[in-house]
Amino acid sequence: MKIILRTALFLVVIAVGGHAAAQQALVSEDKFTLLYAETLRAQSPDFEVEVTGPLQVTITQDGEEQTAYLDNAYARYRAAPDLLDDVIADYVLAAAETARAQYAGVDVARIVPVMKEANYLADLQQGVAGDLAAEIAHERYNDHLIILYAEDTPHNIRYLTEAQLDDLGIDRAGLRAMAVSNLDQLLPAVEAQGDDGTYMLIAGGNYEASLLLIDEIWTGDIWRDGTLPVTGDLVVAVPSRDVLLVTGSGDAKGIALVREIADEIVATEPYYLTNQLFIYRDGRFLPFDG
């Protein structure tokens, strides 16, 4: 494999772990929460913002209350301490959007599937967001991945609850097909980087793992015209939501490289999915241990 592909694939690892060398002193969870609350108050003076615990803030607007949990925000900050202001700004923007949209209804055309590792909701239920986790609309994809359903907004991914889907009158039997069709319409054209039988697919930077659900990518002309020739059956890795690696079941070097990259991303990325490889069989991806 050419060095260009190896460099491109490892950019994700570098982006996550490259700031550790700076040895910058971390602010505490309490301080991070206070900074977040102060920034949110300044940006949205119509909100009542109260710190209710470490990494937990209550936002009230027009008498309606919701809680912002900052565990993921703090994990992202810990991975890149010099980006403190950027992380807080991103999460404040997302929280403001979510708070204002909470009672504004859901745009059905922007409901999309989001891949998560299989224990995501169970782990979430053990934390401060346990009640919310129990309500999020989801289904199991395989033993290693689940599908959550969310509304894609300009600055956020807003996970939907079963009650919201009921209110919208969405038939669960057609939910995945509808969400996948929406995703296909919303994403930019899928691009492939790499050659020699191992590739990284890119489609906007948020939903690459969800591309597993778009059948046309795996059965259509993108493969048949020789754009992405692989040896054997298609094998993929989705170590994080924005990384999708592809090789062939008969390509020992490709398998080794994809496994190496997946292992490293899972070990360093705060929002990892799984380092398990999957093989495409009978219209779906199944665990591959070859």
Secondary structure as UniProt FT lines:
FT   HELIX           3..17
FT   TURN            18..19
FT   HELIX           20..22
FT   HELIX           29..43
FT   TURN            45..46
FT   STRAND          48..53
FT   TURN            54..55
FT   STRAND          56..61
FT   TURN            62..63
FT   STRAND          64..69
FT   HELIX           71..79
FT   HELIX           81..83
FT   HELIX           84..101
FT   TURN            102..103
FT   HELIX           108..110
FT   STRAND          111..117
FT   TURN            118..119
FT   HELIX           120..125
FT   TURN            128..129
FT   HELIX           130..133
FT   TURN            134..135
FT   STRAND          138..140
FT   STRAND          145..153
FT   TURN            154..155
FT   STRAND          156..159
FT   HELIX           162..168
FT   HELIX           172..186
FT   STRAND          191..195
FT   TURN            196..197
FT   STRAND          198..202
FT   HELIX           209..213
FT   HELIX           215..219
FT   HELIX           221..224
FT   STRAND          234..240
FT   TURN            241..242
FT   STRAND          243..248
FT   TURN            249..250
FT   HELIX           252..268
FT   TURN            270..271
FT   STRAND          277..281
FT   TURN            282..283
FT   STRAND          284..288
//
